[in-house]
Amino acid sequence: GAQPPLGFWDPLGLLADADQERFDRLRTVEIKHGRISMLAILGHLVTTAGVRLPGAYDLAGDQFADVPTGLAAFGKLPAAGVAQIVG
């Protein structure tokens, strides 16, 4: 939107030929992605602090408490589980 002192700021020209409907859609999507990002960071902080779900994440009895934080978790999970998360 238009914010003083810059006014309407679109350095990449994404809205050069867009109408108000397109502008409103992009604004809504940006807010949605920002909220999802904030939840992702919160989840990372909570997990790093040591909070885990109780119980097992598969039928073999592997516990959530045994999964490391961050990207190291991808090495602990089965390939099918990683595929469900990523893809």
Buried (B, 14 or more C-beta within 10 A) or exposed (E): EEEEEEEEEEEEEEEEEBEEEEBEEEEEEEEEEEEEEEEEEEEEEEBEEEEEEEEEBEEEEBEEEEBEBEEEBBEEBEEEBBEEEEE
